[in-house]
């Protein structure tokens, strides 16, 4: 077994040698955020078995596998759309921080920072991080959905979507894209592609390009760093 996040899996599949090495593992445990179905399909085409994992430090790691919880683990969706978890793997408290413990641990249930839903057969799907969801003119936009659409463009190697403050609508959608080597891509092409596959209010108003997206040591995009770089882009545009 090997445990990866989606960015790591995507990069390994880009290399024939690395993809061959992945086939040597019984299973790739894939977690760390919403998983693009196209990425799972690509792994399957390469003969790589993937199992989606969900959990956190507060649950001692993965406690839901391919949408189904381990024995004894409870999963529920709150009225706010947040995933709740319970069971024997749950932590007892944040040491030295009783206020935070009381905020997230209620009646034996952990209130996670993730939005999710169940399908008709009862499988859990991760929709987005609560903090990543964009609210534009009162309408919710899940960044993972927009990212999955843009990632289907053949020129795109990586993409991250964030919400930026904007005076009229509250927030606007910004996509930050890394283009594949020897490929070119323009802002309007990304926006036009999104308009073909998404409702108009979900489409990016702004697109910016980077040679490398800022990431943590395990390959997760540091969206707070993108907000620091581009958070005032709407204000800068309005002043021009």
Phi and psi restraints in degrees (value plus and minus 20) as a CYANA .aco file:
   2 UNK   PHI    -161.6  -121.6
   2 UNK   PSI     121.4   161.4
   3 UNK   PHI    -127.1   -87.1
   3 UNK   PSI     107.3   147.3
   4 UNK   PHI    -155.9  -115.9
   4 UNK   PSI     142.5   182.5
   5 UNK   PHI    -122.2   -82.2
   5 UNK   PSI     141.7   181.7
   6 UNK   PHI     -74.1   -34.1
   6 UNK   PSI     -60.0   -20.0
   7 UNK   PHI     -80.1   -40.1
   7 UNK   PSI     -62.4   -22.4
   8 UNK   PHI     -84.3   -44.3
   8 UNK   PSI     -63.9   -23.9
   9 UNK   PHI     -82.7   -42.7
   9 UNK   PSI     -63.4   -23.4
  10 UNK   PHI     -79.7   -39.7
  10 UNK   PSI     -63.8   -23.8
  11 UNK   PHI     -87.5   -47.5
  11 UNK   PSI     -58.5   -18.5
  12 UNK   PHI     -86.8   -46.8
  12 UNK   PSI     -56.8   -16.8
  13 UNK   PHI     -89.3   -49.3
  13 UNK   PSI     -41.3    -1.3
  14 UNK   PHI     -91.2   -51.2
  14 UNK   PSI     -37.1     2.9
  15 UNK   PHI    -128.1   -88.1
  15 UNK   PSI     103.8   143.8
  16 UNK   PHI     -79.6   -39.6
  16 UNK   PSI     -58.8   -18.8
  17 UNK   PHI     -86.6   -46.6
  17 UNK   PSI     -63.8   -23.8
  18 UNK   PHI     -89.0   -49.0
  18 UNK   PSI     -58.0   -18.0
  19 UNK   PHI     -82.1   -42.1
  19 UNK   PSI     -58.4   -18.4
  20 UNK   PHI     -84.3   -44.3
  20 UNK   PSI     -58.9   -18.9
  21 UNK   PHI     -85.6   -45.6
  21 UNK   PSI     -58.2   -18.2
  22 UNK   PHI     -82.8   -42.8
  22 UNK   PSI     -54.2   -14.2
  23 UNK   PHI     -84.7   -44.7
  23 UNK   PSI     -36.3     3.7
  24 UNK   PHI     -98.1   -58.1
  24 UNK   PSI     -33.4     6.6
  25 UNK   PHI    -108.5   -68.5
  25 UNK   PSI     127.5   167.5
  26 UNK   PHI     -81.0   -41.0
  26 UNK   PSI     -65.9   -25.9
  27 UNK   PHI    -171.8  -131.8
  27 UNK   PSI     122.7   162.7
  28 UNK   PHI    -117.3   -77.3
  28 UNK   PSI      98.8   138.8
  29 UNK   PHI    -107.9   -67.9
  29 UNK   PSI      96.7   136.7
  30 UNK   PHI    -134.2   -94.2
  30 UNK   PSI     101.4   141.4
  31 UNK   PHI    -167.9  -127.9
  31 UNK   PSI    -184.5  -144.5
  32 UNK   PHI      73.2   113.2
  32 UNK   PSI     -12.6    27.4
  33 UNK   PHI     131.1   171.1
  33 UNK   PSI     156.8   196.8
  34 UNK   PHI     -77.4   -37.4
  34 UNK   PSI     123.5   163.5
  35 UNK   PHI    -131.6   -91.6
  35 UNK   PSI     105.6   145.6
  36 UNK   PHI     -87.9   -47.9
  36 UNK   PSI     103.3   143.3
  37 UNK   PHI     -75.3   -35.3
  37 UNK   PSI     -51.1   -11.1
  38 UNK   PHI     -85.5   -45.5
  38 UNK   PSI     -52.1   -12.1
  39 UNK   PHI     -89.4   -49.4
  39 UNK   PSI     -61.3   -21.3
  40 UNK   PHI     -84.1   -44.1
  40 UNK   PSI     -59.7   -19.7
  41 UNK   PHI     -84.7   -44.7
  41 UNK   PSI     -59.8   -19.8
  42 UNK   PHI     -84.5   -44.5
  42 UNK   PSI     -61.6   -21.6
  43 UNK   PHI     -81.7   -41.7
  43 UNK   PSI     -62.1   -22.1
  44 UNK   PHI     -82.3   -42.3
  44 UNK   PSI     -59.5   -19.5
  45 UNK   PHI     -82.7   -42.7
  45 UNK   PSI     -49.9    -9.9
  46 UNK   PHI    -106.5   -66.5
  46 UNK   PSI     -19.2    20.8
  47 UNK   PHI      59.7    99.7
  47 UNK   PSI       2.1    42.1
  48 UNK   PHI    -123.5   -83.5
  48 UNK   PSI     100.4   140.4
  49 UNK   PHI    -102.4   -62.4
  49 UNK   PSI     105.8   145.8
  50 UNK   PHI    -139.2   -99.2
  50 UNK   PSI     115.0   155.0
  51 UNK   PHI    -142.7  -102.7
  51 UNK   PSI     105.1   145.1
  52 UNK   PHI     -97.3   -57.3
  52 UNK   PSI     110.7   150.7
  53 UNK   PHI    -134.8   -94.8
  53 UNK   PSI     129.4   169.4
  54 UNK   PHI    -160.4  -120.4
  54 UNK   PSI     113.5   153.5
  55 UNK   PHI     151.6   191.6
  55 UNK   PSI    -188.1  -148.1
  56 UNK   PHI    -180.9  -140.9
  56 UNK   PSI     158.7   198.7
  57 UNK   PHI     -79.9   -39.9
  57 UNK   PSI     -53.3   -13.3
  58 UNK   PHI     -90.3   -50.3
  58 UNK   PSI     -35.9     4.1
  59 UNK   PHI    -132.6   -92.6
  59 UNK   PSI      -3.1    36.9
  60 UNK   PHI      40.0    80.0
  60 UNK   PSI      16.7    56.7
  61 UNK   PHI      76.8   116.8
  61 UNK   PSI    -176.7  -136.7
  62 UNK   PHI     -82.9   -42.9
  62 UNK   PSI     110.5   150.5
  63 UNK   PHI    -150.3  -110.3
  63 UNK   PSI     -24.2    15.8
  64 UNK   PHI    -150.3  -110.3
  64 UNK   PSI     108.0   148.0
  65 UNK   PHI    -144.6  -104.6
  65 UNK   PSI     102.4   142.4
  66 UNK   PHI      28.9    68.9
  66 UNK   PSI      22.4    62.4
  67 UNK   PHI      65.5   105.5
  67 UNK   PSI     -24.4    15.6
  68 UNK   PHI    -136.4   -96.4
  68 UNK   PSI     111.6   151.6
  69 UNK   PHI     -95.2   -55.2
  69 UNK   PSI     135.9   175.9
  70 UNK   PHI     -84.7   -44.7
  70 UNK   PSI     140.1   180.1
  71 UNK   PHI     -75.3   -35.3
  71 UNK   PSI     111.3   151.3
  72 UNK   PHI      68.9   108.9
  72 UNK   PSI     -29.4    10.6
  73 UNK   PHI    -111.5   -71.5
  73 UNK   PSI     109.2   149.2
  74 UNK   PHI    -118.9   -78.9
  74 UNK   PSI     119.6   159.6
  75 UNK   PHI    -150.5  -110.5
  75 UNK   PSI     112.2   152.2
  76 UNK   PHI    -164.2  -124.2
  76 UNK   PSI     139.2   179.2
  77 UNK   PHI    -133.7   -93.7
  77 UNK   PSI     103.0   143.0
  78 UNK   PHI     -95.8   -55.8
  78 UNK   PSI     151.4   191.4
  79 UNK   PHI     -80.4   -40.4
  79 UNK   PSI     -47.2    -7.2
  80 UNK   PHI    -105.0   -65.0
  80 UNK   PSI     -16.7    23.3
  81 UNK   PHI      67.4   107.4
  81 UNK   PSI     -23.2    16.8
  82 UNK   PHI     -96.4   -56.4
  82 UNK   PSI     124.5   164.5
  83 UNK   PHI     -97.5   -57.5
  83 UNK   PSI     114.4   154.4
  84 UNK   PHI    -133.1   -93.1
  84 UNK   PSI     120.5   160.5
  85 UNK   PHI    -148.4  -108.4
  85 UNK   PSI     125.6   165.6
  86 UNK   PHI    -166.1  -126.1
  86 UNK   PSI     143.7   183.7
  87 UNK   PHI     116.2   156.2
  87 UNK   PSI    -198.0  -158.0
  88 UNK   PHI     -90.4   -50.4
  88 UNK   PSI     -37.1     2.9
  89 UNK   PHI    -106.8   -66.8
  89 UNK   PSI     -23.3    16.7
  90 UNK   PHI     -90.6   -50.6
  90 UNK   PSI     123.8   163.8
  91 UNK   PHI     -90.0   -50.0
  91 UNK   PSI     145.3   185.3
  92 UNK   PHI    -111.0   -71.0
  92 UNK   PSI     -60.0   -20.0
  93 UNK   PHI    -193.8  -153.8
  93 UNK   PSI     145.2   185.2
  94 UNK   PHI    -107.6   -67.6
  94 UNK   PSI      93.5   133.5
  95 UNK   PHI     -79.8   -39.8
  95 UNK   PSI     105.6   145.6
  96 UNK   PHI      60.7   100.7
  96 UNK   PSI     -14.8    25.2
  97 UNK   PHI    -156.9  -116.9
  97 UNK   PSI      52.4    92.4
  98 UNK   PHI     -85.1   -45.1
  98 UNK   PSI     -48.7    -8.7
  99 UNK   PHI     -87.4   -47.4
  99 UNK   PSI     -65.2   -25.2
 100 UNK   PHI     -85.8   -45.8
 100 UNK   PSI     -59.0   -19.0
 101 UNK   PHI     -78.6   -38.6
 101 UNK   PSI     -66.3   -26.3
 102 UNK   PHI     -85.7   -45.7
 102 UNK   PSI     -47.8    -7.8
 103 UNK   PHI     -92.7   -52.7
 103 UNK   PSI     -59.1   -19.1
 104 UNK   PHI    -123.3   -83.3
 104 UNK   PSI     -38.5     1.5
 105 UNK   PHI    -132.9   -92.9
 105 UNK   PSI      83.4   123.4
 106 UNK   PHI    -144.8  -104.8
 106 UNK   PSI      98.4   138.4
 107 UNK   PHI      32.4    72.4
 107 UNK   PSI      19.2    59.2
 108 UNK   PHI      63.6   103.6
 108 UNK   PSI     -15.7    24.3
 109 UNK   PHI    -133.6   -93.6
 109 UNK   PSI     114.9   154.9
 110 UNK   PHI    -107.8   -67.8
 110 UNK   PSI     101.3   141.3
 111 UNK   PHI    -108.0   -68.0
 111 UNK   PSI      84.1   124.1
 112 UNK   PHI     -97.5   -57.5
 112 UNK   PSI     154.8   194.8
 113 UNK   PHI    -117.0   -77.0
 113 UNK   PSI       0.9    40.9
 114 UNK   PHI    -135.8   -95.8
 114 UNK   PSI     125.1   165.1
 115 UNK   PHI    -117.5   -77.5
 115 UNK   PSI     119.2   159.2
 116 UNK   PHI    -171.4  -131.4
 116 UNK   PSI     158.5   198.5
 117 UNK   PHI    -175.9  -135.9
 117 UNK   PSI     142.2   182.2
 118 UNK   PHI    -125.1   -85.1
 118 UNK   PSI     122.7   162.7
 119 UNK   PHI    -105.2   -65.2
 119 UNK   PSI    -196.5  -156.5
 120 UNK   PHI     -83.1   -43.1
 120 UNK   PSI     -42.6    -2.6
 121 UNK   PHI    -118.1   -78.1
 121 UNK   PSI     -15.5    24.5
 122 UNK   PHI      69.5   109.5
 122 UNK   PSI      -9.1    30.9
 123 UNK   PHI    -102.5   -62.5
 123 UNK   PSI     118.9   158.9
 124 UNK   PHI    -103.4   -63.4
 124 UNK   PSI     114.9   154.9
 125 UNK   PHI    -142.9  -102.9
 125 UNK   PSI     114.5   154.5
 126 UNK   PHI    -107.0   -67.0
 126 UNK   PSI     105.2   145.2
 127 UNK   PHI    -114.3   -74.3
 127 UNK   PSI     -68.1   -28.1
 128 UNK   PHI    -194.2  -154.2
 128 UNK   PSI     149.1   189.1
 129 UNK   PHI    -100.8   -60.8
 129 UNK   PSI     120.6   160.6
 130 UNK   PHI     -75.9   -35.9
 130 UNK   PSI     -64.3   -24.3
 131 UNK   PHI     -90.4   -50.4
 131 UNK   PSI     -38.2     1.8
 132 UNK   PHI    -110.5   -70.5
 132 UNK   PSI     -38.9     1.1
 133 UNK   PHI     -82.0   -42.0
 133 UNK   PSI     117.3   157.3
 134 UNK   PHI    -121.8   -81.8
 134 UNK   PSI     116.9   156.9
 135 UNK   PHI    -136.3   -96.3
 135 UNK   PSI      87.4   127.4
 136 UNK   PHI    -132.6   -92.6
 136 UNK   PSI      93.2   133.2
 137 UNK   PHI      38.1    78.1
 137 UNK   PSI      13.7    53.7
 138 UNK   PHI      64.7   104.7
 138 UNK   PSI     -21.0    19.0
 139 UNK   PHI    -124.6   -84.6
 139 UNK   PSI     114.7   154.7
 140 UNK   PHI    -101.7   -61.7
 140 UNK   PSI     115.3   155.3
 141 UNK   PHI    -145.6  -105.6
 141 UNK   PSI     102.8   142.8
 142 UNK   PHI    -109.6   -69.6
 142 UNK   PSI      97.9   137.9
 143 UNK   PHI     -80.8   -40.8
 143 UNK   PSI     -54.4   -14.4
 144 UNK   PHI     -81.0   -41.0
 144 UNK   PSI     -56.9   -16.9
 145 UNK   PHI     -85.1   -45.1
 145 UNK   PSI     -63.7   -23.7
 146 UNK   PHI     -86.4   -46.4
 146 UNK   PSI     -60.9   -20.9
 147 UNK   PHI     -81.3   -41.3
 147 UNK   PSI     -61.0   -21.0
 148 UNK   PHI     -84.9   -44.9
 148 UNK   PSI     -55.4   -15.4
 149 UNK   PHI     -87.8   -47.8
 149 UNK   PSI     -69.6   -29.6
 150 UNK   PHI     -84.0   -44.0
 150 UNK   PSI     -55.1   -15.1
 151 UNK   PHI     -83.0   -43.0
 151 UNK   PSI     -38.6     1.4
 152 UNK   PHI     -97.6   -57.6
 152 UNK   PSI     -32.6     7.4
 153 UNK   PHI     -87.5   -47.5
 153 UNK   PSI     111.7   151.7
 154 UNK   PHI     -83.4   -43.4
 154 UNK   PSI     -41.7    -1.7
 155 UNK   PHI    -103.4   -63.4
 155 UNK   PSI     -32.7     7.3
 156 UNK   PHI    -112.0   -72.0
 156 UNK   PSI     108.0   148.0
 157 UNK   PHI    -113.3   -73.3
 157 UNK   PSI     -63.9   -23.9
 158 UNK   PHI    -166.8  -126.8
 158 UNK   PSI     134.6   174.6
 159 UNK   PHI    -171.0  -131.0
 159 UNK   PSI     125.1   165.1
 160 UNK   PHI    -155.0  -115.0
 160 UNK   PSI     118.9   158.9
 161 UNK   PHI    -137.8   -97.8
 161 UNK   PSI     114.6   154.6
 162 UNK   PHI    -154.6  -114.6
 162 UNK   PSI     142.9   182.9
 163 UNK   PHI    -119.6   -79.6
 163 UNK   PSI     113.7   153.7
 164 UNK   PHI    -137.6   -97.6
 164 UNK   PSI     125.9   165.9
 165 UNK   PHI     -84.3   -44.3
 165 UNK   PSI     120.0   160.0
 166 UNK   PHI    -169.1  -129.1
 166 UNK   PSI     115.7   155.7
 167 UNK   PHI     -84.1   -44.1
 167 UNK   PSI     -59.4   -19.4
 168 UNK   PHI     -99.3   -59.3
 168 UNK   PSI     -68.1   -28.1
 169 UNK   PHI    -122.2   -82.2
 169 UNK   PSI     -23.6    16.4
 170 UNK   PHI      71.3   111.3
 170 UNK   PSI     -74.7   -34.7
 171 UNK   PHI    -162.5  -122.5
 171 UNK   PSI     133.2   173.2
 172 UNK   PHI    -145.9  -105.9
 172 UNK   PSI     142.9   182.9
 173 UNK   PHI    -114.4   -74.4
 173 UNK   PSI     108.2   148.2
 174 UNK   PHI    -142.7  -102.7
 174 UNK   PSI     108.5   148.5
 175 UNK   PHI    -127.7   -87.7
 175 UNK   PSI     111.6   151.6
 176 UNK   PHI    -131.9   -91.9
 176 UNK   PSI     102.2   142.2
 177 UNK   PHI    -141.6  -101.6
 177 UNK   PSI     117.8   157.8
 178 UNK   PHI    -125.4   -85.4
 178 UNK   PSI     101.9   141.9
 179 UNK   PHI    -109.5   -69.5
 179 UNK   PSI     124.2   164.2
 180 UNK   PHI     -81.6   -41.6
 180 UNK   PSI     131.7   171.7
 181 UNK   PHI     -76.4   -36.4
 181 UNK   PSI     117.3   157.3
 182 UNK   PHI      48.4    88.4
 182 UNK   PSI      -8.0    32.0
 183 UNK   PHI    -128.8   -88.8
 183 UNK   PSI     137.7   177.7
 184 UNK   PHI    -147.5  -107.5
 184 UNK   PSI     131.5   171.5
 185 UNK   PHI    -175.8  -135.8
 185 UNK   PSI     119.5   159.5
 186 UNK   PHI    -130.2   -90.2
 186 UNK   PSI     135.2   175.2
 187 UNK   PHI     -74.9   -34.9
 187 UNK   PSI     -66.6   -26.6
 188 UNK   PHI     -87.0   -47.0
 188 UNK   PSI     -48.5    -8.5
 189 UNK   PHI     -87.4   -47.4
 189 UNK   PSI     -58.9   -18.9
 190 UNK   PHI     -85.5   -45.5
 190 UNK   PSI     -65.6   -25.6
 191 UNK   PHI     -82.8   -42.8
 191 UNK   PSI     -63.2   -23.2
 192 UNK   PHI     -83.3   -43.3
 192 UNK   PSI     -60.0   -20.0
 193 UNK   PHI     -82.5   -42.5
 193 UNK   PSI     -62.3   -22.3
 194 UNK   PHI     -83.4   -43.4
 194 UNK   PSI     -58.4   -18.4
 195 UNK   PHI     -84.6   -44.6
 195 UNK   PSI     -44.3    -4.3
 196 UNK   PHI     -96.4   -56.4
 196 UNK   PSI     -42.1    -2.1
 197 UNK   PHI    -144.1  -104.1
 197 UNK   PSI     -25.9    14.1
 198 UNK   PHI    -153.0  -113.0
 198 UNK   PSI     137.2   177.2
 199 UNK   PHI     -80.7   -40.7
 199 UNK   PSI     128.5   168.5
 200 UNK   PHI     -76.8   -36.8
 200 UNK   PSI     -58.4   -18.4
 201 UNK   PHI     -90.5   -50.5
 201 UNK   PSI     -35.8     4.2
 202 UNK   PHI    -109.5   -69.5
 202 UNK   PSI     -31.3     8.7
 203 UNK   PHI     -95.4   -55.4
 203 UNK   PSI     123.6   163.6
 204 UNK   PHI     -80.9   -40.9
 204 UNK   PSI     119.3   159.3
 205 UNK   PHI    -108.8   -68.8
 205 UNK   PSI     -49.5    -9.5
 206 UNK   PHI    -146.6  -106.6
 206 UNK   PSI     123.9   163.9
 207 UNK   PHI    -153.6  -113.6
 207 UNK   PSI     110.1   150.1
 208 UNK   PHI    -146.1  -106.1
 208 UNK   PSI     133.8   173.8
 209 UNK   PHI    -138.4   -98.4
 209 UNK   PSI     119.6   159.6
 210 UNK   PHI    -153.1  -113.1
 210 UNK   PSI     129.0   169.0
 211 UNK   PHI     -89.0   -49.0
 211 UNK   PSI     -55.3   -15.3
 212 UNK   PHI    -164.7  -124.7
 212 UNK   PSI     115.3   155.3
 213 UNK   PHI    -101.9   -61.9
 213 UNK   PSI     118.5   158.5
 214 UNK   PHI     -86.6   -46.6
 214 UNK   PSI     114.5   154.5
 215 UNK   PHI    -156.5  -116.5
 215 UNK   PSI     140.5   180.5
 216 UNK   PHI     -98.5   -58.5
 216 UNK   PSI     156.9   196.9
 217 UNK   PHI     -82.8   -42.8
 217 UNK   PSI     -45.8    -5.8
 218 UNK   PHI    -119.6   -79.6
 218 UNK   PSI     -11.1    28.9
 219 UNK   PHI      76.3   116.3
 219 UNK   PSI     -12.7    27.3
 220 UNK   PHI    -101.9   -61.9
 220 UNK   PSI     119.0   159.0
 221 UNK   PHI     -88.7   -48.7
 221 UNK   PSI     113.3   153.3
 222 UNK   PHI    -107.5   -67.5
 222 UNK   PSI      67.4   107.4
 223 UNK   PHI     -87.2   -47.2
 223 UNK   PSI     -47.6    -7.6
 224 UNK   PHI     -84.3   -44.3
 224 UNK   PSI     -49.4    -9.4
 225 UNK   PHI     -91.5   -51.5
 225 UNK   PSI     -57.6   -17.6
 226 UNK   PHI     -85.3   -45.3
 226 UNK   PSI     -57.6   -17.6
 227 UNK   PHI     -84.3   -44.3
 227 UNK   PSI     -57.9   -17.9
 228 UNK   PHI     -83.3   -43.3
 228 UNK   PSI     -58.1   -18.1
 229 UNK   PHI     -97.4   -57.4
 229 UNK   PSI     -58.2   -18.2
 230 UNK   PHI    -143.9  -103.9
 230 UNK   PSI     -15.1    24.9
 231 UNK   PHI     -79.7   -39.7
 231 UNK   PSI     -45.8    -5.8
 232 UNK   PHI    -124.8   -84.8
 232 UNK   PSI       0.9    40.9
 233 UNK   PHI     -82.8   -42.8
 233 UNK   PSI     -57.1   -17.1
 234 UNK   PHI     -86.0   -46.0
 234 UNK   PSI     -59.5   -19.5
 235 UNK   PHI     -86.8   -46.8
 235 UNK   PSI     -60.2   -20.2
 236 UNK   PHI     -84.2   -44.2
 236 UNK   PSI     -59.4   -19.4
 237 UNK   PHI     -84.5   -44.5
 237 UNK   PSI     -60.5   -20.5
 238 UNK   PHI     -89.5   -49.5
 238 UNK   PSI     -43.7    -3.7
 239 UNK   PHI    -103.3   -63.3
 239 UNK   PSI     -32.5     7.5
